[in-house]
Amino acid sequence: MAYKISEDCIACGACAPECPVEAITEGDGVYVIDAEKCIDCGACADNCPVGAPKAE
């Protein structure tokens, strides 16, 4: 299961550099995770200050 970034995202960018497969990119006001690339490691969730990345 891939992670998805919820509307709680504050676009701080803390998650993107932590992704080992570069699945996170800046979208329109929030960051987004490419489900095809996501390996479900949880690194993004561990580093998000507001807990926006959630396992689907």
N, C-alpha and C positions, 0 to 999 in steps of 0.2 A: 504494500500500500504506500502510495506517495504522500508526502506532506503537502498541505495547501496553506497559504497565508491568508488569514482572516481579515476582516475589515478593521480589526484592532491595530493593524500595521500603522506605525507612525513614520514610515519611510526613513528610518535612521541609518539603514544600511549595515547594521551590525551582523546580519545573517549572511549576506552574500560572500564575504571573504572566507567564511567558515565552511562553505559547501565544498567538499572534496571533488565533486564532479561538475562544478560550475553550472548548476541547474537553476540558480536564482539570478534574476535580472530585475532591473528597475522598470516598473510598469508606469501606468498613468496615476501618479500620486501614491502608489504602494508598490511593494516588491511582489514578484510572482515567481512561482516554482514550476519549472517544466516537468510535468509528471513522467514524461518519457525518460528523462535523465535521472530523476530522483532515485536514490538507492535506499531511502528510508533509514538513514543513519541517525537522524535527530540532532545533528550538529547545529542546525539553524535554530531549532527550538531551545537548545541549551544556551544559546547566546542572545536570544531576543529579550530585551528588557520588558516587553509587554506581553510576551507569550502568544504572539500572533501565529506562528507556524503550528499547525495541528495535523496529526495523523488522520488520514481519511479512512 
